[in-house]
Amino acid sequence: MLEKLSRRIALGIKRADPDGPGSVEVLTYAIGIKLNWYSGLLLTVLFGWILGNIVGALVAFISFVLLRKFSGGAHLKSLTVCAVFSAALFSLISQIPLSNEGVLLLTAVSALIVLMFAPRNLEDVNPSRLDPYLKWISLAIVLINILIQSPIIALSFAAQAILLLPIWKGGERA
């Protein structure tokens, strides 16, 4: 659904400005990424509201997205499935109780996975001057939760760390 919508928008942009920058494919990709992000955010708020913890769901969303920006990770094949699955995951994460020991253990395991496998399959195609430091930025983001001690952030980081593991076929969208 999001793929079709992003293509329809890209075609409309090209019809309005045929000589404008970017091909239909490039525009479709860029629009799809934005639609996925906004759809995930809106669905996270909706599911968080349904489960009675909008703030917790948003904390899970923001912490996951922040770590993912620097660490990369595997993708689901469909933007629509990604938005729905992610929003459901973030909303459910906000419902899971975790002891202080559980938070520390999960944070440590996530940090170890990040140290071993980040960055992986980044979405950004443009190289950045931060590229050599992405692993260390990702690790620092995870380790901040040792100070914060948030069960929601620990679970969110663990979910993102799982997507770094080399068990996923390629990790790119097909």
C-alpha positions in Angstrom: 0.0 0.0 0.0 2.7 2.5 1.0 4.8 1.5 -2.0 1.9 2.2 -4.4 1.1 5.5 -2.7 4.7 6.6 -2.9 4.9 5.7 -6.6 1.6 7.5 -7.3 2.9 10.6 -5.6 6.2 10.4 -7.5 4.5 10.1 -10.8 2.4 13.1 -9.9 5.5 15.1 -9.1 7.1 14.1 -12.4 3.9 15.0 -14.4 3.9 18.4 -12.7 7.7 18.9 -13.3 9.1 16.5 -15.9 12.5 18.2 -15.9 12.7 18.3 -12.1 15.5 16.5 -10.2 15.4 12.8 -9.6 13.9 9.9 -11.5 10.5 8.4 -10.7 12.4 5.5 -9.0 14.5 7.9 -6.8 11.4 9.9 -5.9 9.4 6.8 -5.1 12.1 5.5 -2.8 12.5 8.8 -0.9 8.8 9.3 -0.6 8.3 5.7 0.5 10.9 6.2 3.3 9.0 9.3 4.6 5.6 7.6 4.3 6.9 4.6 6.2 8.3 6.9 9.0 5.1 8.9 9.4 2.8 5.9 9.1 4.9 4.1 11.8 4.6 7.2 14.0 0.9 7.6 13.6 0.2 3.9 14.0 2.4 3.8 17.1 0.3 6.6 18.6 -2.9 4.8 17.7 -1.8 1.4 19.1 -0.3 3.1 22.1 -3.6 4.9 22.7 -5.5 1.6 22.3 -3.2 -0.1 24.8 -3.3 2.9 27.2 0.4 3.9 27.0 1.0 6.4 24.2 4.1 7.9 25.9 5.7 4.5 26.4 5.0 3.5 22.8 6.6 6.8 21.6 9.6 6.2 23.8 10.0 2.8 22.2 9.6 4.3 18.7 12.1 7.1 19.3 14.7 5.0 20.9 14.4 2.3 18.2 14.6 4.9 15.4 17.6 6.7 17.0 19.6 3.5 17.3 18.6 2.3 13.8 19.7 5.6 12.2 23.3 4.9 13.2 23.4 1.1 13.4 21.3 0.0 10.3 19.8 -3.4 10.2 17.6 -5.8 8.3 14.4 -4.6 6.5 11.0 -6.1 6.1 10.0 -6.6 2.4 7.0 -4.3 2.6 6.9 -0.7 3.9 3.3 -1.2 4.9 4.1 -4.4 6.8 7.1 -2.6 8.4 4.9 0.3 9.6 2.2 -1.9 11.1 4.6 -4.5 12.6 6.8 -1.8 14.1 4.0 0.2 15.6 2.5 -3.0 17.1 5.9 -3.9 18.5 6.5 -0.5 20.0 3.1 -0.5 21.6 3.6 -4.0 23.0 7.1 -3.2 24.3 5.6 -0.4 26.4 3.5 -3.1 28.2 6.3 -5.5 29.2 7.6 -5.1 32.8 11.3 -5.7 33.3 13.3 -5.7 36.5 16.4 -3.5 37.0 18.6 -6.6 36.5 16.6 -7.4 33.3 17.2 -3.9 32.0 21.0 -4.2 32.7 21.2 -7.6 31.2 19.2 -6.7 28.0 21.2 -3.5 27.6 24.5 -5.4 28.0 23.4 -8.0 25.4 22.3 -5.3 23.0 25.6 -3.4 23.5 27.5 -6.6 22.7 25.5 -7.2 19.5 25.9 -3.6 18.4 29.7 -3.8 19.1 29.9 -7.0 17.0 27.6 -6.2 14.1 26.9 -2.5 13.7 26.7 -0.8 11.3 24.8 -3.1 8.9 22.9 -2.5 5.7 22.3 1.3 6.2 19.5 2.9 4.3 21.4 6.1 3.5 23.2 5.8 0.2 25.2 9.0 0.7 28.4 8.5 2.6 28.9 10.7 5.6 31.9 11.8 7.6 30.3 10.0 10.5 30.6 6.6 8.8 33.8 5.5 10.6 32.2 6.3 13.9 28.8 4.7 13.4 29.6 1.6 15.5 30.8 3.7 18.4 27.8 6.1 18.2 25.5 3.1 18.2 27.3 1.6 21.2 27.1 4.9 23.1 23.4 5.2 22.4 22.8 1.7 23.9 25.0 2.3 26.9 23.2 5.5 27.8 20.4 3.1 29.0 22.7 1.9 31.8 22.2 5.4 33.3 18.5 5.8 32.3 17.5 2.3 33.4 14.4 2.2 31.2 12.8 -1.1 30.5 11.1 0.3 27.4 14.4 1.5 26.0 16.1 -1.7 26.8 13.5 -3.8 25.0 13.5 -1.4 22.0 17.3 -1.5 21.7 17.1 -5.3 22.0 14.6 -5.4 19.1 16.8 -3.2 17.0 19.9 -5.3 17.9 18.2 -8.4 16.7 17.9 -6.8 13.3 21.7 -6.4 13.2 22.4 -10.2 13.5 23.7 -11.8 10.4 20.7 -14.3 10.4 18.6 -12.2 8.0 18.9 -12.8 4.3 20.7 -9.8 3.0 18.7 -7.3 5.0 17.8 -5.2 2.0 14.3 -4.8 0.8 13.4 -7.1 -2.0 
